[in-house]
Amino acid sequence: MNGASDWRKEIRTIPNILSIIRILLLPFYLYFMSKQSFYLAGSIIIFSGVTDFLDGFIARRFDQVTELGKVLDPIGDKLTQLVLIISMAWERPYIWLVLVLFIVKEAFMLIAGIVGLRKQIKLDGAKWYGKWATAVIYIGIILLLLFPNIPEGWVMVIFGLITYFLAQSFVLYALEYRKMLKRK
């Protein structure tokens, strides 16, 4: 089978379709955010979170893990997280600090991944701390969307938790890459 045939076959799996749907939902989320339809935007993110869980579950449970899915799922995750953080930063300027942390973490992950590939090492899937950071971002943003008039103190707590889990994920991934490179 050639590369084009593999790609066409892989894109038709349910997990990959779910990842594509998650990416395609982002413009609708942004549209509803721009109209300050926070409940609709929140509903889209809840649905997006469900598709994120289901694509991984279905892929593993029904042996539908594909090379395309190994690329699509993380792209969907990172794009969703980026859009969620940016959309909140427009409303609350101090959240730009969370955005900077997210970008630094993801830039590190990209560079470490490239270095790892050159040295023929790679992470074996997402780690628990990366999954926790993703879950906290989803839950935090959904809470802010469903409760738009939440007191500012609670907003700070939510973004404090997001910052903590992002920073924890960053540090633990950095340590993991360091350990992998030392072993090599």
Backbone hydrogen bonds in HBPLUS format (Angstrom, degrees):
<---DONOR---> <-ACCEPTOR-->    atom                        ^
c    i                          cat <-CA-CA->   ^        H-A-AA   ^      H-
h    n   atom  resd res      DA  || num        DHA   H-A  angle D-A-AA Bond
n    s   type  num  typ     dist DA aas  dist angle  dist       angle   num
A0006-ASP N   A0002-ASN O   3.05 MM   4  6.34 159.7  2.09 155.5 161.7     1
A0007-TRP N   A0003-GLY O   2.98 MM   4  6.17 162.0  2.01 149.6 154.3     2
A0008-ARG N   A0004-ALA O   3.00 MM   4  6.23 161.8  2.03 148.2 152.7     3
A0009-LYS N   A0005-SER O   2.96 MM   4  6.14 153.5  2.03 147.2 154.5     4
A0010-GLU N   A0006-ASP O   2.80 MM   4  5.97 164.8  1.83 155.5 160.1     5
A0011-ILE N   A0007-TRP O   2.97 MM   4  6.08 152.4  2.05 150.2 156.2     6
A0012-ARG N   A0009-LYS O   3.26 MM   3  5.64 149.0  2.36 106.3 114.8     7
A0013-THR N   A0010-GLU O   3.24 MM   3  5.72 169.1  2.25 116.6 118.1     8
A0017-ILE N   A0013-THR O   2.97 MM   4  6.24 157.0  2.02 156.5 164.0     9
A0018-LEU N   A0014-ILE O   2.90 MM   4  6.13 158.0  1.95 155.6 161.4    10
A0019-SER N   A0015-PRO O   2.98 MM   4  6.28 150.2  2.07 143.7 151.8    11
A0020-ILE N   A0016-ASN O   2.99 MM   4  6.22 156.7  2.04 146.8 152.6    12
A0021-ILE N   A0017-ILE O   2.89 MM   4  6.15 158.2  1.94 149.6 155.9    13
A0022-ARG N   A0018-LEU O   2.96 MM   4  6.20 156.2  2.02 145.8 151.9    14
A0023-ILE N   A0019-SER O   3.13 MM   4  6.46 151.9  2.22 144.1 150.8    15
A0024-LEU N   A0020-ILE O   2.88 MM   4  6.15 160.2  1.92 153.3 159.3    16
A0025-LEU N   A0021-ILE O   2.92 MM   4  6.12 129.6  2.18 147.3 160.0    17
A0026-LEU N   A0023-ILE O   3.25 MM   3  5.71 152.7  2.33 109.9 117.0    18
A0028-PHE N   A0025-LEU O   3.05 MM   3  5.35 119.6  2.43 105.8 120.9    19
A0029-TYR N   A0025-LEU O   2.97 MM   4  6.28 155.8  2.03 156.2 164.1    20
A0030-LEU N   A0026-LEU O   2.94 MM   4  6.21 167.5  1.95 157.6 160.1    21
A0031-TYR N   A0027-PRO O   2.87 MM   4  6.06 150.8  1.96 141.9 150.3    22
A0032-PHE N   A0028-PHE O   2.98 MM   4  6.24 168.3  1.99 153.5 155.2    23
A0033-MET N   A0029-TYR O   2.86 MM   4  6.12 151.2  1.95 150.7 160.0    24
A0034-SER N   A0030-LEU O   2.87 MM   4  6.07 154.5  1.94 146.4 152.9    25
A0035-LYS N   A0031-TYR O   3.10 MM   4  6.43 135.8  2.30 141.9 154.0    26
A0037-SER N   A0032-PHE O   2.80 MM   5  5.02 160.9  1.83 160.7 157.8    27
A0036-GLN N   A0033-MET O   2.96 MM   3  4.79 156.8  2.02 102.8 109.3    28
A0041-ALA N   A0037-SER O   2.96 MM   4  6.23 163.2  1.99 155.9 161.5    29
A0042-GLY N   A0038-PHE O   2.76 MM   4  5.86 156.4  1.82 143.4 150.6    30
A0043-SER N   A0039-TYR O   2.86 MM   4  6.03 149.9  1.95 140.5 148.9    31
A0044-ILE N   A0040-LEU O   3.00 MM   4  6.26 153.1  2.08 146.7 153.2    32
A0045-ILE N   A0041-ALA O   3.08 MM   4  6.41 153.8  2.15 145.9 152.9    33
A0046-ILE N   A0042-GLY O   2.86 MM   4  6.15 152.9  1.94 149.5 157.3    34
A0047-PHE N   A0043-SER O   2.96 MM   4  6.17 164.7  1.98 148.5 152.4    35
A0048-SER N   A0044-ILE O   2.80 MM   4  6.00 153.3  1.87 144.3 152.9    36
A0049-GLY N   A0045-ILE O   2.83 MM   4  6.01 155.5  1.89 146.3 152.1    37
A0050-VAL N   A0046-ILE O   2.98 MM   4  6.30 151.0  2.07 147.7 155.5    38
A0051-THR N   A0047-PHE O   2.95 MM   4  6.28 158.7  1.99 151.0 156.6    39
A0052-ASP N   A0048-SER O   2.91 MM   4  6.17 146.8  2.02 145.0 154.9    40
A0053-PHE N   A0049-GLY O   3.02 MM   4  6.32 159.0  2.07 147.4 151.7    41
A0054-LEU N   A0050-VAL O   2.84 MM   4  6.06 171.2  1.85 155.6 158.5    42
A0055-ASP N   A0051-THR O   2.88 MM   4  5.90 159.3  1.92 146.5 151.1    43
A0057-PHE N   A0053-PHE O   3.08 MM   4  6.27 166.5  2.10 155.0 159.4    44
A0058-ILE N   A0054-LEU O   2.80 MM   4  5.79 174.2  1.80 157.3 159.3    45
A0059-ALA N   A0055-ASP O   3.02 MM   4  5.95 156.9  2.07 137.8 145.1    46
A0060-ARG N   A0056-GLY O   3.06 MM   4  6.21 164.2  2.09 148.6 152.1    47
A0061-ARG N   A0057-PHE O   2.83 MM   4  5.85 167.4  1.84 155.2 159.3    48
A0062-PHE N   A0058-ILE O   2.90 MM   4  5.60 162.8  1.93 145.4 149.9    49
A0064-GLN N   A0059-ALA O   2.73 MM   5  4.23 151.3  1.81 128.8 136.1    50
A0070-LYS N   A0066-THR O   3.03 MM   4  6.33 141.9  2.18 141.5 151.4    51
A0071-VAL N   A0068-LEU O   3.02 MM   3  5.31 147.6  2.13 103.9 114.0    52
A0072-LEU N   A0068-LEU O   2.77 MM   4  6.04 170.3  1.78 158.9 162.0    53
A0073-ASP N   A0069-GLY O   3.04 MM   4  5.67 166.0  2.06 139.1 143.4    54
A0075-ILE N   A0071-VAL O   3.18 MM   4  6.31 156.0  2.24 148.3 155.6    55
A0076-GLY N   A0072-LEU O   2.81 MM   4  6.03 163.8  1.84 158.4 163.1    56
A0077-ASP N   A0073-ASP O   2.87 MM   4  6.14 157.5  1.92 152.3 159.0    57
A0078-LYS N   A0074-PRO O   2.87 MM   4  6.02 174.3  1.87 153.1 154.3    58
A0079-LEU N   A0075-ILE O   2.88 MM   4  5.94 168.1  1.89 154.7 158.7    59
A0080-THR N   A0076-GLY O   3.00 MM   4  5.97 159.7  2.04 141.9 148.2    60
A0081-GLN N   A0077-ASP O   2.92 MM   4  6.14 168.1  1.94 154.7 158.1    61
A0082-LEU N   A0078-LYS O   2.87 MM   4  5.99 164.5  1.90 150.3 155.1    62
A0083-VAL N   A0079-LEU O   2.90 MM   4  6.07 168.7  1.92 153.4 156.3    63
A0084-LEU N   A0080-THR O   2.88 MM   4  6.05 160.9  1.92 153.3 159.0    64
A0085-ILE N   A0081-GLN O   2.96 MM   4  6.15 168.2  1.98 154.7 157.4    65
A0086-ILE N   A0082-LEU O   2.91 MM   4  6.09 167.4  1.93 154.7 158.8    66
A0087-SER N   A0083-VAL O   2.88 MM   4  5.93 161.8  1.91 147.6 153.1    67
A0088-MET N   A0084-LEU O   3.14 MM   4  6.35 147.7  2.25 143.3 151.2    68
A0089-ALA N   A0085-ILE O   2.92 MM   4  6.13 147.2  2.03 145.7 155.7    69
A0089-ALA N   A0086-ILE O   3.06 MM   3  4.93 115.8  2.49  91.2 107.5    70
A0090-TRP N   A0086-ILE O   3.16 MM   4  6.48 139.2  2.33 150.0 158.6    71
A0091-GLU N   A0088-MET O   3.03 MM   3  5.30 129.5  2.29 101.9 114.8    72
A0092-ARG N   A0088-MET O   2.97 MM   4  6.24 148.9  2.07 148.9 158.7    73
A0095-ILE N   A0092-ARG O   3.00 MM   3  5.86 165.0  2.02 131.1 136.1    74
A0096-TRP N   A0093-PRO O   3.06 MM   3  5.82 168.5  2.07 123.0 125.8    75
A0097-LEU N   A0094-TYR O   3.33 MM   3  6.13 164.2  2.36 115.6 118.6    76
A0098-VAL N   A0095-ILE O   2.96 MM   3  5.23 126.2  2.25 103.8 116.8    77
A0099-LEU N   A0095-ILE O   3.16 MM   4  6.61 154.4  2.23 146.8 154.2    78
A0100-VAL N   A0096-TRP O   2.88 MM   4  6.20 153.5  1.95 148.2 154.7    79
A0101-LEU N   A0097-LEU O   3.04 MM   4  6.33 161.8  2.08 146.7 151.0    80
A0102-PHE N   A0098-VAL O   2.89 MM   4  6.14 160.8  1.93 151.5 156.9    81
A0103-ILE N   A0099-LEU O   2.91 MM   4  6.16 163.3  1.93 154.0 157.9    82
A0104-VAL N   A0100-VAL O   2.90 MM   4  6.11 163.9  1.93 154.4 159.0    83
A0105-LYS N   A0101-LEU O   2.89 MM   4  6.04 165.4  1.91 152.7 157.0    84
A0106-GLU N   A0102-PHE O   2.91 MM   4  6.12 167.0  1.93 152.8 156.3    85
A0107-ALA N   A0103-ILE O   2.83 MM   4  5.93 152.8  1.91 147.1 155.1    86
A0108-PHE N   A0104-VAL O   2.91 MM   4  6.10 160.0  1.95 149.2 154.7    87
A0109-MET N   A0105-LYS O   2.90 MM   4  6.23 158.7  1.95 148.7 154.9    88
A0110-LEU N   A0106-GLU O   2.93 MM   4  6.13 154.6  2.00 144.4 150.7    89
A0111-ILE N   A0107-ALA O   2.93 MM   4  6.17 171.3  1.94 156.0 158.0    90
A0112-ALA N   A0108-PHE O   2.73 MM   4  5.87 169.4  1.75 159.6 163.4    91
A0113-GLY N   A0109-MET O   2.85 MM   4  5.86 149.4  1.95 137.7 146.6    92
A0114-ILE N   A0110-LEU O   2.97 MM   4  6.25 154.2  2.03 148.5 155.0    93
A0115-VAL N   A0111-ILE O   2.89 MM   4  6.16 167.5  1.90 156.6 159.9    94
A0116-GLY N   A0112-ALA O   2.78 MM   4  5.87 157.8  1.83 144.6 151.8    95
A0117-LEU N   A0113-GLY O   2.89 MM   4  6.10 153.9  1.96 144.0 150.6    96
A0118-ARG N   A0114-ILE O   3.04 MM   4  6.32 157.4  2.09 148.9 154.6    97
A0119-LYS N   A0115-VAL O   3.06 MM   4  6.36 140.0  2.23 143.0 154.2    98
A0119-LYS N   A0116-GLY O   3.08 MM   3  5.06 124.7  2.40  93.6 108.2    99
A0121-ILE N   A0116-GLY O   2.70 MM   5  4.81 174.4  1.70 139.4 141.2   100
A0120-GLN N   A0117-LEU O   3.04 MM   3  4.69 157.9  2.09  98.4 104.2   101
A0130-GLY N   A0127-LYS O   3.04 MM   3  5.36 128.9  2.32 105.6 118.8   102
A0131-LYS N   A0127-LYS O   3.07 MM   4  6.44 155.8  2.13 153.7 161.1   103
A0132-TRP N   A0128-TRP O   2.85 MM   4  6.09 152.8  1.93 148.0 155.9   104
A0133-ALA N   A0129-TYR O   3.08 MM   4  6.15 156.2  2.14 135.0 141.2   105
A0134-THR N   A0130-GLY O   3.04 MM   4  6.28 159.5  2.08 144.3 149.7   106
A0135-ALA N   A0131-LYS O   2.92 MM   4  6.15 163.9  1.95 148.5 153.0   107
A0136-VAL N   A0132-TRP O   2.87 MM   4  6.08 161.3  1.90 154.3 159.0   108
A0137-ILE N   A0133-ALA O   2.99 MM   4  6.21 155.9  2.05 147.9 154.4   109
A0138-TYR N   A0134-THR O   2.98 MM   4  6.28 170.9  1.99 158.1 159.8   110
A0139-ILE N   A0135-ALA O   2.88 MM   4  6.06 177.4  1.88 157.6 158.5   111
A0140-GLY N   A0136-VAL O   2.83 MM   4  5.77 162.6  1.86 144.8 150.8   112
A0141-ILE N   A0137-ILE O   2.96 MM   4  6.05 170.1  1.97 155.2 158.0   113
A0142-ILE N   A0138-TYR O   2.90 MM   4  6.02 163.3  1.93 154.6 160.1   114
A0143-LEU N   A0139-ILE O   2.94 MM   4  6.11 161.0  1.97 150.4 155.3   115
A0144-LEU N   A0140-GLY O   3.07 MM   4  6.36 157.6  2.12 145.8 151.7   116
A0145-LEU N   A0141-ILE O   2.87 MM   4  6.14 145.9  1.98 148.5 158.4   117
A0146-LEU N   A0142-ILE O   2.85 MM   4  6.03 162.8  1.87 157.4 161.5   118
A0147-PHE N   A0143-LEU O   2.92 MM   4  5.88 137.5  2.10 142.7 153.2   119
A0150-ILE N   A0147-PHE O   3.11 MM   3  5.51 150.1  2.20 126.3 124.2   120
A0154-TRP N   A0151-PRO O   2.95 MM   3  5.55 128.5  2.22 114.0 125.9   121
A0155-VAL N   A0151-PRO O   3.19 MM   4  6.62 150.0  2.29 145.3 154.3   122
A0156-MET N   A0152-GLU O   2.96 MM   4  6.26 155.6  2.02 149.9 155.4   123
A0157-VAL N   A0153-GLY O   3.06 MM   4  6.39 148.6  2.16 139.3 147.9   124
A0158-ILE N   A0154-TRP O   2.89 MM   4  6.14 164.7  1.91 152.5 155.8   125
A0159-PHE N   A0155-VAL O   2.94 MM   4  6.21 167.3  1.95 153.9 157.2   126
A0160-GLY N   A0156-MET O   2.74 MM   4  5.82 135.6  1.94 138.2 151.4   127
A0161-LEU N   A0157-VAL O   2.91 MM   4  6.21 153.2  1.98 150.1 156.1   128
A0162-ILE N   A0158-ILE O   2.96 MM   4  6.30 158.6  2.01 148.0 154.3   129
A0163-THR N   A0159-PHE O   2.91 MM   4  5.93 159.0  1.95 136.8 143.1   130
A0164-TYR N   A0160-GLY O   2.87 MM   4  6.07 158.9  1.92 145.5 151.7   131
A0165-PHE N   A0161-LEU O   2.95 MM   4  6.17 173.0  1.95 157.1 157.8   132
A0166-LEU N   A0162-ILE O   2.91 MM   4  6.04 155.9  1.97 149.7 156.9   133
A0167-ALA N   A0163-THR O   2.86 MM   4  5.98 165.0  1.88 152.2 156.7   134
A0168-GLN N   A0164-TYR O   2.80 MM   4  6.00 161.6  1.84 153.6 159.3   135
A0169-SER N   A0165-PHE O   2.96 MM   4  5.99 160.1  2.00 139.4 145.1   136
A0170-PHE N   A0166-LEU O   2.91 MM   4  6.13 160.0  1.95 149.5 155.1   137
A0171-VAL N   A0167-ALA O   2.91 MM   4  6.16 170.6  1.92 157.3 158.5   138
A0172-LEU N   A0168-GLN O   2.89 MM   4  6.05 170.4  1.90 155.9 159.0   139
A0173-TYR N   A0169-SER O   2.86 MM   4  5.93 157.2  1.91 149.7 156.1   140
A0174-ALA N   A0170-PHE O   2.92 MM   4  6.09 157.3  1.97 147.9 154.8   141
A0175-LEU N   A0171-VAL O   2.93 MM   4  6.21 157.5  1.98 150.3 156.1   142
A0176-GLU N   A0172-LEU O   2.93 MM   4  6.10 150.4  2.02 139.4 148.0   143
A0177-TYR N   A0173-TYR O   2.87 MM   4  6.15 163.3  1.90 155.9 159.1   144
A0178-ARG N   A0174-ALA O   2.94 MM   4  6.12 157.7  1.99 146.4 153.2   145
A0179-LYS N   A0175-LEU O   2.91 MM   4  6.11 159.4  1.96 147.5 152.7   146
A0180-MET N   A0176-GLU O   2.94 MM   4  6.19 158.1  1.99 149.5 155.6   147
A0181-LEU N   A0177-TYR O   2.87 MM   4  6.09 160.7  1.91 152.7 157.7   148
A0182-LYS N   A0178-ARG O   2.93 MM   4  6.15 152.0  2.01 147.4 155.3   149
A0183-ARG N   A0179-LYS O   3.05 MM   4  6.27 154.1  2.12 145.9 152.4   150
A0184-LYS N   A0180-MET O   3.15 MM   4  6.40 144.4  2.28 141.2 150.4   151
